[in-house]
Amino acid sequence: MFVTLQKIKVEFKNNLKSVFIRPQENFSQLDGLRAISIMMVIVFHCYFSLFSLLKKEKDQLINFIDEMPGIFNWVWQGDKGVDIFFILSGFLIANKLFKELDDQKTIKIQRFYRERLLRIMPAYMLVILLTAATTNRDLVYLLANVLFINNFLPLDKMFLRYTWTITVEMQFYFIMPFFIMLVFRRVRYKVWLLISMFFGASLIRLIILLSEPMLFNTKFIEITLNGSKLFDRFAEALYGNFYTRFGPFILGILVAYLYKYHRQKLTSLIRTYPGSYNFFVLISILLTIVSISIPYHNKLSVYNTYFSETGNLLLIALNRNVFSFGVVALLLVSLFPTGNAKYIKTFFSAWIFYPIARVSYSMYLCQFPFIMLAVVIVQGDFDQGQFVATLSFGKMALISILSILLTFLFSILTFAIIEAPFINIYKKTRT
């Protein structure tokens, strides 16, 4: 008994240490992207929760948004952090499957699914069970979460709305090995296949929006504030479905393929045309910044004042994939750190990002209770009238920072207790 307890204690300490000690791996630059993405998502949820809770105070909220410094427009598009997660998933999973296919001439699908379930399910099920035990939500729909089909339900029927991202990830994992083996490796022009699929993903979003004139004829601030029915329709039609969100996954696969099979060719091109490469670096940075800085919610912005229905349609349909393209370009640049690109790799590889990246999955699952806790700590209580009356950018910034900090601290424990033991199990099964 003592030996067992001692072993558990040692394993717990090692799991805690692993949060802060980065192993020697090839893709340290992914830590920065992953950490930034989870912080973006939490900040977005801080502000979006404000919308959800305070819809009766619409005028005050609009005034608050209009008075925000323009440099902080990105907080309303922080949900694009999810697209970064999808890109990284596409890159890492494709890279792993390409290696397995090269080494063994096949993909062990059962092992792949087992590893994915061991990685995703423990913390995921804990959150689901805790939610079921502490809320009055309809348990009939819990099974949809467990089976990863909850994004097919109407938004008001979903057991945990924000877990649609995990469902989309699992749907991607289910398809991925078959896609690699049965389609991808049989196609001669693989790069063109992936590029075509990415543009196809954008076309799907455009077609769906064209079939929903109520959505593309409405500015995004109105979709957000005009009542649950309009927003729910937006979420159900465009936001939480695999077929509208697979563009970032495809881009991640594309980068993995280029890096694994065309690394020497790309390195040679970069050395031959350093000026063009530096220009590509600059365009990548600008594209990412511009695509995330469009002031959707500011009623006085150029977007809300001058954009036509067509412009609104194209922006809602394509902006997310444009952002994903910019992020993928930055990822590609960080993988080939030549010239000015070395500064991008250095930034994304900074150790400070690693602990956050390490527990980012737990942070995503656990964030909402700590957002509410941060509100109570800053406000003292949660009287809506008082909160709106004293609403300020400084207060929201403090709530955002505190939410990230509290979620991070709690997630260290959940990682050490829940995630890490199962990570160790699937590592042992692979070896």
SVG drawing of the C-alpha trace seen along z (x, -y; Angstrom):
<svg xmlns="http://www.w3.org/2000/svg" viewBox="-35 -56 56 58">
<polyline fill="none" stroke="black" stroke-width="0.4" points="0.0,0.0 2.8,-2.4 4.7,-1.5 1.6,-2.3 1.0,-5.7 4.7,-6.5 4.6,-5.7 1.5,-7.8 3.2,-10.7 6.3,-10.4 4.3,-10.3 2.2,-13.3 5.4,-15.3 6.9,-14.2 3.6,-15.2 3.8,-18.7 7.4,-19.1 6.5,-18.2 4.4,-21.3 7.4,-23.5 10.2,-21.4 10.1,-21.3 11.5,-18.2 13.9,-18.5 11.5,-18.3 11.5,-19.6 8.5,-21.8 9.0,-24.1 7.5,-27.0 4.1,-25.3 4.1,-26.2 3.7,-29.9 0.9,-29.3 -0.9,-27.0 -0.5,-29.3 -1.6,-32.4 -4.6,-30.6 -6.0,-29.5 -5.5,-32.9 -7.3,-34.4 -10.2,-32.0 -10.5,-32.8 -10.4,-36.6 -13.0,-36.2 -15.2,-34.2 -14.8,-36.9 -16.3,-39.4 -18.8,-37.1 -20.1,-36.0 -20.7,-39.7 -23.0,-39.8 -24.8,-36.6 -25.4,-37.8 -26.2,-41.4 -28.4,-41.4 -31.0,-43.5 -28.4,-46.3 -27.8,-46.4 -27.3,-50.1 -24.8,-50.3 -22.9,-47.4 -22.8,-49.0 -21.5,-52.3 -18.8,-50.3 -17.7,-48.6 -17.5,-51.9 -15.4,-53.5 -12.8,-50.6 -9.4,-51.5 -9.3,-50.2 -6.1,-48.2 -8.2,-45.9 -10.8,-45.0 -9.2,-41.6 -10.8,-40.5 -14.2,-40.1 -12.5,-37.7 -10.5,-35.8 -12.6,-32.8 -10.3,-32.4 -7.9,-30.9 -9.9,-27.7 -8.8,-27.8 -5.2,-27.8 -5.9,-24.7 -7.4,-23.1 -4.3,-24.0 -1.9,-22.6 -4.0,-19.4 -3.9,-19.0 -0.1,-19.5 0.8,-17.3 -1.6,-14.4 -0.6,-14.4 3.1,-14.5 2.6,-11.5 0.6,-9.5 3.0,-10.3 5.9,-9.0 3.9,-5.8 3.0,-5.3 6.6,-5.7 8.0,-3.4 5.3,-0.6 3.6,-1.1 0.3,-1.3 -1.6,-3.1 -2.6,-1.1 -6.1,-2.6 -7.2,-1.0 -4.0,-2.2 -4.6,-5.7 -8.1,-5.8 -7.1,-4.4 -4.4,-7.0 -6.7,-9.8 -9.4,-8.6 -6.9,-8.2 -5.7,-11.8 -9.2,-13.4 -11.6,-11.5 -10.4,-11.5 -10.5,-15.3 -13.5,-15.7 -15.6,-13.1 -14.6,-14.7 -16.0,-18.0 -19.2,-16.4 -19.8,-14.5 -19.1,-17.5 -21.5,-19.6 -24.2,-16.9 -23.8,-16.7 -23.9,-20.5 -26.5,-21.7 -30.1,-21.0 -29.2,-20.4 -31.1,-17.7 -29.1,-14.5 -30.8,-13.1 -28.4,-15.1 -25.3,-14.1 -24.9,-11.0 -24.5,-13.2 -21.4,-14.7 -20.0,-11.3 -20.5,-10.1 -19.1,-13.3 -22.2,-14.2 -23.5,-17.0 -22.8,-19.6 -25.6,-18.0 -28.1,-19.1 -29.8,-22.5 -27.8,-24.9 -30.4,-25.0 -30.3,-21.2 -26.5,-20.9 -25.3,-19.7 -22.2,-21.8 -22.1,-24.3 -18.5,-25.1 -17.4,-21.4 -18.4,-21.6 -14.7,-22.2 -13.7,-18.9 -16.4,-17.2 -15.1,-18.7 -11.6,-17.6 -12.7,-14.0 -14.6,-14.0 -11.4,-15.1 -9.5,-12.3 -12.0,-9.7 -11.6,-10.7 -7.9,-11.5 -6.3,-8.0 -8.7,-6.9 -8.1,-10.1 -4.3,-9.7 -4.4,-6.0 -7.2,-5.8 -7.2,-9.2 -4.1,-11.3 -1.3,-8.7 -3.0,-7.7 -3.2,-11.2 -0.2,-12.3 -0.5,-16.1 -1.0,-16.2 -0.3,-19.9 -2.9,-20.8 -5.4,-18.4 -5.0,-20.1 -5.1,-23.6 -8.3,-22.7 -9.8,-21.3 -9.0,-24.5 -10.7,-26.6 -13.6,-24.1 -14.0,-24.7 -14.3,-28.4 -16.8,-27.8 -18.9,-25.6 -19.1,-28.5 -20.0,-30.9 -22.8,-28.6 -24.3,-28.1 -24.4,-31.8 -26.0,-32.4 -28.8,-30.0 -29.2,-32.1 -30.0,-35.6 -31.1,-36.5 -27.5,-36.0 -25.5,-37.7 -27.9,-40.6 -27.3,-41.3 -24.2,-42.9 -22.4,-40.7 -23.1,-43.0 -26.8,-42.5 -26.4,-38.8 -24.7,-38.9 -27.2,-41.2 -30.4,-40.7 -31.7,-37.7 -30.9,-34.1 -32.7,-32.8 -30.6,-34.7 -27.3,-33.8 -28.4,-30.2 -29.1,-30.0 -25.6,-31.4 -24.0,-28.9 -25.9,-26.0 -25.4,-26.8 -21.8,-28.1 -20.0,-28.0 -19.9,-24.6 -19.8,-22.1 -17.0,-20.1 -18.0,-20.8 -17.7,-24.5 -14.5,-24.4 -12.2,-21.9 -10.2,-24.5 -7.7,-25.0 -7.2,-21.3 -6.4,-21.1 -3.9,-23.9 -2.2,-22.1 -1.9,-18.9 -0.5,-20.9 2.3,-22.4 3.1,-18.9 3.4,-17.5 5.6,-20.3 7.8,-20.1 8.2,-16.3 8.6,-15.7 9.8,-19.0 11.9,-20.5 15.1,-20.5 13.4,-22.0 11.9,-24.8 15.1,-25.5 16.9,-25.8 14.3,-28.2 14.5,-30.4 18.3,-30.6 18.0,-31.4 15.4,-34.2 15.9,-35.6 14.2,-38.9 11.0,-37.2 11.1,-35.1 11.3,-38.2 8.4,-39.7 6.4,-36.5 7.2,-36.8 6.0,-40.4 2.8,-39.6 2.1,-36.7 2.3,-38.9 0.1,-41.7 -2.5,-39.2 -2.9,-37.7 -3.1,-41.0 -5.6,-42.6 -7.8,-39.5 -8.2,-39.5 -8.6,-43.3 -11.7,-43.9 -14.1,-45.8 -17.2,-43.6 -18.8,-45.0 -18.0,-48.7 -21.1,-50.4 -19.1,-53.3 -16.4,-51.3 -15.9,-51.2 -17.3,-47.7 -20.6,-48.6 -20.9,-51.9 -19.9,-51.2 -19.8,-47.5 -22.5,-46.3 -24.4,-43.1 -21.9,-41.5 -19.0,-42.7 -20.7,-41.5 -21.3,-38.1 -17.7,-37.7 -16.3,-38.9 -18.3,-36.5 -17.7,-33.6 -14.0,-34.0 -12.4,-36.0 -11.9,-32.9 -10.0,-31.0 -8.0,-34.1 -6.9,-34.3 -6.1,-30.6 -4.0,-31.1 -2.0,-33.9 -1.4,-31.7 -0.3,-28.8 2.1,-31.1 3.6,-32.1 3.9,-28.4 5.6,-27.6 8.0,-30.6 8.8,-29.4 9.7,-25.9 12.2,-27.5 13.8,-30.1 16.1,-31.8 16.8,-35.5 14.2,-37.6 12.1,-34.4 14.4,-33.4 12.9,-36.1 9.4,-34.6 10.7,-31.1 12.5,-32.6 9.3,-34.4 7.0,-31.4 9.6,-29.1 10.0,-31.2 9.9,-29.0 7.2,-31.2 4.7,-29.8 5.4,-26.2 3.5,-25.8 0.4,-27.4 0.6,-25.3 1.1,-22.1 -2.1,-22.6 -4.1,-24.3 -6.6,-21.4 -7.5,-21.5 -7.7,-25.3 -10.2,-25.1 -12.3,-22.6 -12.2,-24.4 -12.3,-28.1 -16.0,-29.1 -16.2,-28.7 -13.1,-30.8 -14.3,-33.5 -17.4,-33.8 -15.1,-33.7 -12.9,-36.4 -16.1,-38.6 -17.1,-38.1 -13.6,-38.8 -13.3,-42.1 -16.9,-43.2 -17.5,-41.9 -20.8,-40.3 -22.7,-39.9 -25.5,-42.5 -26.1,-43.2 -27.2,-46.7 -24.2,-47.7 -21.8,-45.8 -23.0,-47.6 -23.0,-51.0 -19.3,-50.5 -18.3,-48.7 -14.9,-49.9 -12.2,-48.6 -9.8,-48.4 -12.2,-46.2 -12.7,-43.9 -8.9,-43.7 -8.5,-42.8 -11.2,-40.1 -9.5,-38.7 -6.1,-38.5 -7.5,-37.0 -9.5,-34.4 -6.4,-33.2 -4.4,-33.1 -7.0,-31.2 -7.8,-28.8 -4.0,-28.1 -3.4,-27.4 -6.3,-25.0 -5.4,-23.3 -1.9,-22.5 -3.6,-20.3 -6.1,-18.7 -3.3,-18.0 -1.1,-16.4 -4.0,-14.3 -6.1,-13.5 -4.3,-14.2 -0.7,-13.2 -1.4,-9.7 -3.3,-8.8 -0.6,-10.5 1.9,-8.2 -0.3,-5.2 -0.6,-5.7 3.1,-6.5 3.8,-3.1 1.3,-1.3 3.1,-2.8 6.5,-1.7"/>
</svg>
